Amino acid sequence: MKKNLFLFMIATFFVACGKDTDSTVAIAPPDWIQGEWYTFDGKKRIMFKTNDFCFKENEKADDCYKGKIDSKAIRVTKQTSENKKHYTITLTDAQGKNTEYVFTWESGSRISYKGTTYMKG
């Protein structure tokens, strides 16, 4: 009986340790939005890569998200793309606060984010 209990405990340990419950979902912007987008005055920029997106304003450093996800400071909780009309990504920080980013395609070379229009660069 003790032997069976011991084997059960060992098996439970390996099953519990073998599961990855903290998997990372990567940022994956659709093809139509990938590239660099600028405001008309050139002061703001959004850059979409195959596995990242970044904001830049004036001379500040790029604010990119892949590194934050890799370090587990934030995680992707939702990501959708609707027929080249919208790209939505929701990020959640360590405290559980959600931030949703909604990018809307306006025309062949324009997208909008929070009421600001960006042109493809």
DSSP file (Angstrom, degrees, kcal/mol; ACC not computed):
  #  RESIDUE AA STRUCTURE BP1 BP2  ACC     N-H-->O    O-->H-N    N-H-->O    O-->H-N    TCO  KAPPA ALPHA  PHI   PSI    X-CA   Y-CA   Z-CA
    1    1 A M     >        0   0    0      0, 0.0     4,-2.3     0, 0.0     5,-0.2   0.000 360.0 360.0 360.0 -43.1    0.0    0.0    0.0
    2    2 A K  H  >  +     0   0    0      1,-0.2     4,-2.5     2,-0.2     5,-0.2   0.881 360.0  53.4 -63.9 -36.9    2.8    2.4    0.9
    3    3 A K  H  > S+     0   0    0      2,-0.2     4,-2.5     1,-0.2    -1,-0.2   0.920 109.6  47.3 -64.5 -43.2    4.5    1.6   -2.4
    4    4 A N  H  > S+     0   0    0      2,-0.2     4,-2.4     1,-0.2    -2,-0.2   0.904 112.3  49.7 -64.5 -41.6    1.4    2.4   -4.4
    5    5 A L  H  X S+     0   0    0     -4,-2.3     4,-2.3     2,-0.2    -2,-0.2   0.912 111.3  49.5 -62.8 -42.6    0.9    5.7   -2.5
    6    6 A F  H  X S+     0   0    0     -4,-2.5     4,-2.3     2,-0.2    -2,-0.2   0.924 111.6  48.1 -62.2 -45.7    4.5    6.6   -3.1
    7    7 A L  H  X S+     0   0    0     -4,-2.5     4,-2.6     1,-0.2    -2,-0.2   0.887 110.9  51.7 -63.4 -39.1    4.2    5.8   -6.9
    8    8 A F  H  X S+     0   0    0     -4,-2.4     4,-2.4     2,-0.2    -1,-0.2   0.913 110.0  48.8 -62.8 -43.0    1.0    7.9   -7.0
    9    9 A M  H  X S+     0   0    0     -4,-2.3     4,-2.1     2,-0.2    -2,-0.2   0.908 112.2  48.2 -64.3 -42.2    2.7   10.8   -5.4
   10   10 A I  H  X S+     0   0    0     -4,-2.3     4,-2.2     2,-0.2    -2,-0.2   0.930 112.3  48.7 -63.9 -45.7    5.6   10.7   -7.8
   11   11 A A  H  X S+     0   0    0     -4,-2.6     4,-2.2     1,-0.2    -2,-0.2   0.908 111.1  50.4 -62.2 -42.2    3.3   10.4  -10.8
   12   12 A T  H  X S+     0   0    0     -4,-2.4     4,-2.6     1,-0.2    -1,-0.2   0.896 108.6  53.0 -62.0 -40.9    1.3   13.4   -9.6
   13   13 A F  H  X S+     0   0    0     -4,-2.1     4,-2.3     1,-0.2    -2,-0.2   0.927 110.3  46.4 -60.3 -46.9    4.5   15.4   -9.1
   14   14 A F  H  X S+     0   0    0     -4,-2.2     4,-1.3     2,-0.2    -1,-0.2   0.886 113.4  48.5 -67.4 -38.1    5.7   14.8  -12.7
   15   15 A V  H  X S+     0   0    0     -4,-2.2     4,-0.7     2,-0.2    -1,-0.2   0.931 113.4  47.3 -65.9 -44.7    2.3   15.6  -14.2
   16   16 A A  H  < S+     0   0    0     -4,-2.6     3,-0.5     1,-0.2    -2,-0.2   0.882 115.6  44.6 -64.9 -38.9    2.0   18.8  -12.2
   17   17 A C  H  < S+     0   0    0     -4,-2.3    -1,-0.2    -5,-0.2    -2,-0.2   0.694 106.8  61.5 -78.9 -18.6    5.5   19.9  -13.1
   18   18 A G  H  < S+     0   0    0     -4,-1.3     2,-0.3    -3,-0.2    -1,-0.2   0.639  83.5  91.3 -85.1 -14.1    5.1   19.0  -16.7
   19   19 A K     <  -     0   0    0     -4,-0.7     2,-0.9    -3,-0.5     3,-0.1  -0.650  66.6-144.9 -86.9 137.4    2.3   21.4  -17.6
   20   20 A D        +     0   0    0     -2,-0.3     3,-0.4     1,-0.1    -3,-0.1  -0.845  28.5 164.2 -99.6  99.0    3.1   24.8  -18.8
   21   21 A T        +     0   0    0     -2,-0.9    -1,-0.1     1,-0.2    -2,-0.0   0.461  69.3  60.5 -93.4  -1.4    0.3   27.0  -17.4
   22   22 A D  S    S+     0   0    0     -3,-0.1    -1,-0.2     2,-0.0     2,-0.0  -0.268  71.7 160.5-119.8  44.9    2.2   30.3  -18.1
   23   23 A S        -     0   0    0     -3,-0.4     2,-0.5     1,-0.1    -2,-0.0  -0.342  35.6-126.8 -70.8 150.4    2.5   30.1  -21.9
   24   24 A T        -     0   0    0     51,-0.1     2,-0.5    -2,-0.0    -1,-0.1  -0.839  10.5-149.5-101.7 130.2    3.2   33.3  -23.8
   25   25 A V        -     0   0    0     -2,-0.5    51,-0.5    51,-0.2     2,-0.1  -0.867  23.3-134.9 -95.3 128.3    1.0   34.4  -26.7
   26   26 A A        -     0   0    0     -2,-0.5     2,-0.3     1,-0.1    26,-0.1  -0.462  17.9-106.1 -83.7 153.8    3.0   36.4  -29.2
   27   27 A I        +     0   0    0     24,-0.5    -1,-0.1    -2,-0.1    52,-0.0  -0.636  40.4 178.0 -71.7 132.9    2.0   39.6  -30.8
   28   28 A A        -     0   0    0     -2,-0.3    23,-0.2    23,-0.1    22,-0.1  -0.583   8.1-167.6-142.3  75.8    1.0   38.8  -34.4
   29   29 A P        -     0   0    0      0, 0.0     5,-0.1     0, 0.0    52,-0.1  -0.343  32.7-104.2 -62.6 144.8   -0.2   41.8  -36.4
   30   30 A P    >>  -     0   0    0      0, 0.0     3,-1.3     0, 0.0     4,-0.8  -0.260  30.7-107.4 -66.6 159.3   -1.8   41.0  -39.7
   31   31 A D  G >4 S+     0   0    0      1,-0.3     3,-0.9     2,-0.2    19,-0.0   0.858 113.7  63.0 -55.1 -40.4    0.1   41.6  -43.0
   32   32 A W  G 34 S+     0   0    0      1,-0.3    -1,-0.3    73,-0.0     0, 0.0   0.724 108.1  41.2 -64.2 -21.3   -2.0   44.6  -44.0
   33   33 A I  G <4 S+     0   0    0     -3,-1.3    15,-0.3    16,-0.0    -1,-0.3   0.558  86.5 114.3-102.9  -9.4   -0.9   46.6  -41.0
   34   34 A Q    <<  +     0   0    0     -3,-0.9     2,-0.3    -4,-0.8    15,-0.2  -0.369  56.5  49.0 -67.2 140.6    2.8   45.7  -40.9
   35   35 A G  E    S-A   48   0A   0     13,-2.3    13,-2.8    -2,-0.1     2,-0.4  -0.825  95.4 -45.9 128.0-167.6    5.2   48.5  -41.5
   36   36 A E  E     -A   47   0A   0     -2,-0.3    85,-3.2    11,-0.2     2,-0.4  -0.862  45.2-168.5-107.4 137.7    5.7   52.1  -40.3
   37   37 A W  E     -AB  46 120A   0      9,-2.8     9,-2.5    -2,-0.4     2,-0.3  -0.981   6.1-169.2-126.5 135.0    2.8   54.6  -40.0
   38   38 A Y  E     -AB  45 119A   0     81,-3.2    81,-3.9    -2,-0.4     7,-0.2  -0.900  23.5-116.4-125.5 150.1    3.3   58.3  -39.3
   39   39 A T    >   -     0   0    0      5,-2.0     3,-1.5    -2,-0.3    79,-0.2  -0.401  42.7-101.7 -73.1 163.6    1.0   61.2  -38.4
   40   40 A F  T 3  S+     0   0    0     77,-0.5    -1,-0.1     1,-0.3    78,-0.1   0.857 125.2  46.4 -57.6 -37.0    0.8   64.0  -41.0
   41   41 A D  T 3  S-     0   0    0      1,-0.0    -1,-0.3     3,-0.0    -2,-0.0   0.513 108.6-126.0 -84.9  -3.9    3.2   66.2  -39.0
   42   42 A G  S <  S+     0   0    0     -3,-1.5    -2,-0.1     2,-0.2    16,-0.0   0.535  78.4 115.8  76.2   6.2    5.6   63.3  -38.5
   43   43 A K  S    S+     0   0    0     14,-0.1    15,-3.6     1,-0.0     2,-0.4   0.732  71.4  45.4 -82.4 -21.9    5.7   63.7  -34.8
   44   44 A K  E     - C   0  57A   0     13,-0.2    -5,-2.0     2,-0.0     2,-0.3  -0.929  64.9-176.7-123.6 148.1    4.1   60.3  -34.0
   45   45 A R  E     -AC  38  56A   0     11,-2.8    11,-2.4    -2,-0.4     2,-0.4  -0.999  13.1-164.3-142.8 143.1    4.9   56.9  -35.4
   46   46 A I  E     -AC  37  55A   0     -9,-2.5    -9,-2.8    -2,-0.3     2,-0.5  -0.998  13.1-165.9-122.7 132.6    3.5   53.4  -35.0
   47   47 A M  E     -AC  36  54A   0      7,-2.5     7,-2.5    -2,-0.4     2,-0.5  -0.979   2.7-165.2-123.5 127.1    5.6   50.5  -36.2
   48   48 A F  E     +AC  35  53A   0    -13,-2.8   -13,-2.3    -2,-0.5     5,-0.2  -0.948   9.9 178.3-111.9 126.3    4.2   47.0  -36.7
   49   49 A K  E >   - C   0  52A   0      3,-2.8     3,-0.7    -2,-0.5   -16,-0.0  -0.610  49.4 -91.8-111.9 177.7    6.6   44.0  -37.1
   50   50 A T  T 3  S+     0   0    0      1,-0.2     3,-0.1    -2,-0.2   -16,-0.0   0.786 124.9  15.8 -62.8 -25.8    5.7   40.4  -37.5
   51   51 A N  T 3  S+     0   0    0    -23,-0.2   -24,-0.5     1,-0.0     2,-0.3   0.080 126.3  37.4-136.6  26.1    5.9   39.9  -33.7
   52   52 A D  E <   -C   49   0A   0     -3,-0.7    -3,-2.8   -26,-0.1     2,-0.3  -0.986  52.2-152.2-163.6 162.0    5.9   43.4  -32.2
   53   53 A F  E     -C   48   0A   0     -2,-0.3    12,-1.3    -5,-0.2     2,-0.3  -0.979  16.1-168.2-145.1 148.8    4.4   46.8  -32.3
   54   54 A C  E     -CD  47  64A   0     -7,-2.5    -7,-2.5    -2,-0.3     2,-0.4  -0.952  12.5-149.1-136.2 148.3    6.0   50.1  -31.1
   55   55 A F  E     -CD  46  63A   0      8,-1.8     8,-3.1    -2,-0.3     2,-0.4  -0.911  15.0-175.3-111.3 145.6    4.9   53.7  -30.5
   56   56 A K  E     -C   45   0A   0    -11,-2.4   -11,-2.8    -2,-0.4     2,-0.4  -0.987   3.9-173.2-141.3 133.9    7.2   56.6  -31.0
   57   57 A E  E >   -C   44   0A   0     -2,-0.4     3,-2.0     4,-0.3   -13,-0.2  -0.992  57.9 -47.1-130.0 126.3    6.5   60.3  -30.2
   58   58 A N  T 3  S-     0   0    0    -15,-3.6   -13,-0.0    -2,-0.4     0, 0.0  -0.269 117.9 -24.7  51.7-128.7    8.9   63.1  -31.1
   59   59 A E  T 3  S+     0   0    0     -3,-0.1    -1,-0.3     2,-0.0     3,-0.1   0.306 103.5 121.4 -98.7   8.9   12.4   62.2  -30.0
   60   60 A K  S <  S-     0   0    0     -3,-2.0     3,-0.1     1,-0.1    -3,-0.1  -0.283  72.5 -93.5 -67.9 157.8   11.5   59.7  -27.3
   61   61 A A        -     0   0    0      1,-0.1    -4,-0.3    -5,-0.1    -1,-0.1  -0.317  53.0 -84.6 -67.1 154.9   12.7   56.2  -27.5
   62   62 A D        -     0   0    0     -6,-0.1     2,-0.8     1,-0.1    -6,-0.2  -0.351  33.5-144.0 -59.8 138.8   10.5   53.6  -29.1
   63   63 A D  E     +D   55   0A   0     -8,-3.1    -8,-1.8    -3,-0.1     2,-0.2  -0.858  31.7 176.2-106.5  93.8    7.9   52.1  -26.7
   64   64 A C  E     -D   54   0A   0     -2,-0.8     4,-0.3   -10,-0.2   -10,-0.2  -0.636  26.7-154.3-103.7 158.7    7.8   48.5  -28.0
   65   65 A Y  S  > S+     0   0    0    -12,-1.3     4,-2.1    -2,-0.2     5,-0.2   0.675  76.7  77.1-109.0 -21.2    5.8   45.6  -26.5
   66   66 A K  H  > S+     0   0    0      1,-0.2     4,-3.0     2,-0.2     5,-0.2   0.923  97.7  49.4 -59.2 -44.8    7.6   42.3  -27.4
   67   67 A G  H  > S+     0   0    0      1,-0.2     4,-1.9     2,-0.2    -1,-0.2   0.865 109.7  51.9 -62.3 -36.5   10.3   42.9  -24.8
   68   68 A K  H  4>S+     0   0    0     -4,-0.3     5,-2.1     2,-0.2     6,-1.3   0.866 112.4  45.9 -67.8 -35.8    7.6   43.5  -22.1
   69   69 A I  H ><5S+     0   0    0     -4,-2.1     3,-1.5     3,-0.2    -2,-0.2   0.922 110.9  52.1 -71.9 -44.3    5.8   40.3  -23.1
   70   70 A D  H 3<5S+     0   0    0     -4,-3.0    -2,-0.2     1,-0.3    -1,-0.2   0.857 111.0  47.9 -59.5 -35.2    9.1   38.3  -23.1
   71   71 A S  T 3<5S-     0   0    0     -4,-1.9    -1,-0.3    -5,-0.2    -2,-0.2   0.457 113.6-122.0 -84.8  -0.2    9.9   39.6  -19.6
   72   72 A K  T < 5S+     0   0    0     -3,-1.5    -3,-0.2     2,-0.2    -2,-0.1   0.658  77.0 126.5  67.7  18.8    6.3   38.7  -18.5
   73   73 A A  S   <S+     0   0    0     -5,-2.1    21,-1.0    -6,-0.2     2,-0.3   0.826  84.3   7.7 -70.9 -31.8    5.6   42.3  -17.4
   74   74 A I  E    S-E   93   0A   0     -6,-1.3     2,-0.3    19,-0.2    -2,-0.2  -0.920  71.9-153.9-139.2 166.2    2.5   42.1  -19.7
   75   75 A R  E     -E   92   0A   0     17,-1.9    17,-2.7    -2,-0.3     2,-0.5  -0.989  25.1-110.8-142.1 153.1    0.8   39.4  -21.7
   76   76 A V  E     +E   91   0A   0    -51,-0.5    15,-0.2    -2,-0.3   -51,-0.2  -0.722  35.6 169.8 -80.7 122.4   -1.5   39.3  -24.7
   77   77 A T  E     +     0   0A   0     13,-2.8     2,-0.3    -2,-0.5    14,-0.2   0.615  66.0  12.7-108.6 -17.8   -5.0   38.4  -23.6
   78   78 A K  E     +E   90   0A   0     12,-1.3    12,-3.0     2,-0.0    -1,-0.4  -0.968  56.7 174.2-158.7 143.2   -6.9   39.0  -26.9
   79   79 A Q  E     +E   89   0A   0     -2,-0.3     2,-0.3    10,-0.2    10,-0.2  -0.912  11.3 165.9-153.4 121.3   -5.9   39.7  -30.5
   80   80 A T  E     -E   88   0A   0      8,-2.7     8,-2.7    -2,-0.3     2,-0.4  -0.970  17.2-167.4-138.4 153.4   -8.3   40.0  -33.4
   81   81 A S  E     -E   87   0A   0     -2,-0.3     2,-0.7     6,-0.2     6,-0.2  -0.982  10.1-157.4-139.7 127.8   -8.2   41.2  -37.0
   82   82 A E  E >>  -E   86   0A   0      4,-2.0     3,-3.2    -2,-0.4     4,-1.0  -0.896  60.0 -58.3-112.5 105.9  -11.4   41.7  -39.1
   83   83 A N  T 34 S-     0   0    0     -2,-0.7    -1,-0.1     1,-0.3    -2,-0.0   0.726 103.2 -55.0  34.6  51.4  -11.0   41.6  -42.9
   84   84 A K  T 34 S+     0   0    0      2,-0.2    -1,-0.3     1,-0.1     3,-0.1   0.801 125.7  96.4  56.8  31.1   -8.5   44.4  -43.2
   85   85 A K  T <4 S+     0   0    0     -3,-3.2    20,-2.7     1,-0.4     2,-0.3   0.717  87.2   9.1-112.3 -42.2  -10.8   46.7  -41.2
   86   86 A H  E  <  -EF  82 104A   0     -4,-1.0    -4,-2.0    18,-0.2     2,-0.4  -0.987  47.7-163.4-142.2 147.8   -9.6   46.5  -37.6
   87   87 A Y  E     -EF  81 103A   0     16,-2.5    16,-2.8    -2,-0.3     2,-0.4  -0.975  20.6-177.1-128.7 120.0   -6.7   45.1  -35.6
   88   88 A T  E     +EF  80 102A   0     -8,-2.7    -8,-2.7    -2,-0.4     2,-0.4  -0.957   6.6 177.5-120.8 133.9   -7.4   44.9  -31.9
   89   89 A I  E     -EF  79 101A   0     12,-2.3    12,-2.9    -2,-0.4     2,-0.5  -0.998  11.7-159.3-136.3 133.0   -5.0   43.7  -29.3
   90   90 A T  E     -EF  78 100A   0    -12,-3.0   -13,-2.8    -2,-0.4   -12,-1.3  -0.954   9.2-168.1-113.5 126.4   -5.6   43.6  -25.5
   91   91 A L  E     -EF  76  99A   0      8,-2.7     8,-2.8    -2,-0.5     2,-0.4  -0.900   5.1-156.4-113.6 142.7   -2.6   43.5  -23.2
   92   92 A T  E     -EF  75  98A   0    -17,-2.7   -17,-1.9    -2,-0.4     6,-0.2  -0.973   9.4-146.0-121.3 130.1   -2.8   42.8  -19.4
   93   93 A D  E >   -E   74   0A   0      4,-2.2     3,-2.0    -2,-0.4   -19,-0.2  -0.274  37.6 -90.2 -87.0 179.0   -0.2   43.9  -16.9
   94   94 A A  T 3  S+     0   0    0    -21,-1.0   -20,-0.1     1,-0.3    -1,-0.1   0.743 126.6  55.2 -62.6 -25.0    0.9   42.1  -13.8
   95   95 A Q  T 3  S-     0   0    0      2,-0.1    -1,-0.3     1,-0.0    -3,-0.0   0.472 121.3-105.9 -86.9  -2.1   -1.7   43.8  -11.7
   96   96 A G    <   +     0   0    0     -3,-2.0     2,-0.4     1,-0.3    -2,-0.1   0.535  69.0 148.3  91.6   7.3   -4.5   42.6  -14.1
   97   97 A K        -     0   0    0      1,-0.0    -4,-2.2     2,-0.0     2,-0.4  -0.638  37.2-144.2 -79.3 127.3   -5.2   45.9  -15.8
   98   98 A N  E     -F   92   0A   0     -2,-0.4     2,-0.4    -6,-0.2    -6,-0.2  -0.729  13.9-170.0 -92.5 139.2   -6.3   45.5  -19.4
   99   99 A T  E     -F   91   0A   0     -8,-2.8    -8,-2.7    -2,-0.4     2,-0.5  -0.991   9.3-158.3-126.7 122.5   -5.3   48.0  -22.1
  100  100 A E  E     -F   90   0A   0     -2,-0.4     2,-0.5   -10,-0.2   -10,-0.2  -0.865   3.9-164.0-105.6 132.4   -7.0   47.6  -25.5
  101  101 A Y  E     -F   89   0A   0    -12,-2.9   -12,-2.3    -2,-0.5     2,-0.5  -0.966   6.2-172.0-113.6 123.8   -5.5   49.0  -28.7
  102  102 A V  E     -F   88   0A   0     -2,-0.5    12,-0.5   -14,-0.2     2,-0.5  -0.969   1.2-173.1-121.3 117.9   -7.8   49.3  -31.7
  103  103 A F  E     -FG  87 113A   0    -16,-2.8   -16,-2.5    -2,-0.5     2,-0.5  -0.936   8.5-159.3-110.9 130.2   -6.3   50.2  -35.0
  104  104 A T  E     -FG  86 112A   0      8,-2.4     8,-2.5    -2,-0.5     2,-0.4  -0.933  14.5-132.4-117.0 129.6   -8.8   50.9  -37.9
  105  105 A W  E     + G   0 111A   0    -20,-2.7     6,-0.3    -2,-0.5     3,-0.1  -0.666  26.2 174.1 -78.3 126.5   -7.9   50.8  -41.6
  106  106 A E  E     -     0   0A   0      4,-2.7     2,-0.3    -2,-0.4     5,-0.2   0.805  61.0 -28.8-100.8 -40.9   -9.2   53.9  -43.3
  107  107 A S  E >  S- G   0 110A   0      3,-1.6     3,-1.2     0, 0.0    -1,-0.4  -0.879  86.1 -60.1-160.0-172.4   -7.8   53.5  -46.9
  108  108 A G  T 3  S+     0   0    0      1,-0.3     3,-0.0    -2,-0.3    -3,-0.0   0.783 133.5  17.9 -53.6 -32.0   -4.9   51.9  -48.8
  109  109 A S  T 3  S+     0   0    0     10,-0.0    11,-2.1    12,-0.0     2,-0.4   0.120 113.1  79.7-130.5  22.8   -2.3   54.0  -46.9
  110  110 A R  E <   +GH 107 119A   0     -3,-1.2    -4,-2.7     9,-0.2    -3,-1.6  -0.994  41.3 170.7-137.3 137.6   -4.1   55.2  -43.8
  111  111 A I  E     -GH 105 118A   0      7,-2.3     7,-3.4    -2,-0.4     2,-0.4  -0.905  19.6-142.1-129.6 164.0   -5.0   53.8  -40.4
  112  112 A S  E     -GH 104 117A   0     -8,-2.5    -8,-2.4    -2,-0.3     2,-0.3  -0.963  14.0-178.1-129.0 150.7   -6.4   55.5  -37.3
  113  113 A Y  E >  S-GH 103 116A   0      3,-2.2     3,-1.8    -2,-0.4   -10,-0.1  -0.949  76.3 -14.5-145.5 121.9   -5.8   55.0  -33.6
  114  114 A K  T 3  S-     0   0    0    -12,-0.5     3,-0.1    -2,-0.3   -11,-0.1   0.869 129.4 -51.0  51.2  42.9   -7.6   57.0  -30.9
  115  115 A G  T 3  S+     0   0    0      1,-0.2     2,-0.4     0, 0.0    -1,-0.3   0.440 113.9 115.7  81.0  -1.1   -8.9   59.6  -33.5
  116  116 A T  E <   - H   0 113A   0     -3,-1.8    -3,-2.2   -77,-0.0     2,-0.4  -0.877  58.9-137.8-104.7 133.7   -5.4   60.2  -35.0
  117  117 A T  E     - H   0 112A   0     -2,-0.4   -77,-0.5    -5,-0.2     2,-0.4  -0.728  16.7-165.0 -91.3 137.0   -4.8   59.3  -38.6
  118  118 A Y  E     - H   0 111A   0     -7,-3.4    -7,-2.3    -2,-0.4     2,-0.4  -0.956   7.1-147.6-121.0 139.9   -1.5   57.7  -39.6
  119  119 A M  E     -BH  38 110A   0    -81,-3.9   -81,-3.2    -2,-0.4    -9,-0.2  -0.845  28.7-104.4-106.8 144.2   -0.1   57.4  -43.1
  120  120 A K  E      B   37   0A   0    -11,-2.1   -83,-0.3    -2,-0.4   -85,-0.0  -0.466 360.0 360.0 -67.5 133.3    2.1   54.4  -44.3
  121  121 A G              0   0    0    -85,-3.2   -84,-0.1    -2,-0.2    -1,-0.1   0.426 360.0 360.0 -98.6 360.0    5.7   55.5  -44.5
